[in-house]
Structures are given as structure tokens and as C-alpha cells.
Amino acid sequence: HVQLVESGGGSVQAGGSLRLSCAASGYTYNRNCMAWFRQAPGKEREGVARIATGSGNTYYADSVKGRFIISRDNAKSMLYLQMSSLKSEDTALYYCADVGSNLWGQGTQVTVS
């Protein structure tokens, strides 16, 4: 069964940290660019960070640059998002996505108070 499953969300105080994980299964994970997106209530889904396969080049939205780090472990078919210095405006449902395959996880909620 081809799927992406996120975990690691939760509630945290402003200034805190969380690490999101995304487990890929059922397909060859290491071929495509992977990304994290988020959607806050009443807002459109936005790209947060992405990481290329091979080179591992990364891209971050300006709003998270310097606070979030995206990484991947191709051997384990895992994608991560280390989030630090969290702000209330980071509150959202976070999704991982396989950009090349247009495959999405179900999301994990992050709430910053």
C-alpha cells in the first residue's frame, strides 16, 4: 500500500521545538523531491520546505528560514522537519508530500500557544 504517514505533531509553547517525521512505504521513496506543506485554519496550503533527492539541496519559505530544518533518510524512507523557535503563526496542519508522485500524507497537527 503506497502511503506517507506523518507523526510528531502536538502542542507546544512559543519558543519551543518539535520534530515531525514522515514515513514512506509501498514505493521507491528515494527518487523524488520531498516537501513539507502546512495549512492553517482559513488559509491556503503553503509550502514550508522541500529537499531534493540526490544532491539534498533544500529550500525554505521565508517565514521558517533559520528556524526549520528539513532532512531525509533514504535508507529508512523517512522525511523529517525539525522546527525550532516556534511561533503562534506556525500553528497548522502539517503535511508531507512526495512532489514527483503527488502523494500526500494525512497530516499532523502542530499547535503553538
Helices and strands as residue ranges (DSSP letters): E 3-7, E 10-12, E 18-25, G 29-31, E 34-39, E 46-51, E 58-60, E 68-73, G 74-76, E 78-83, G 88-90, E 92-98, E 103-104, E 108-112
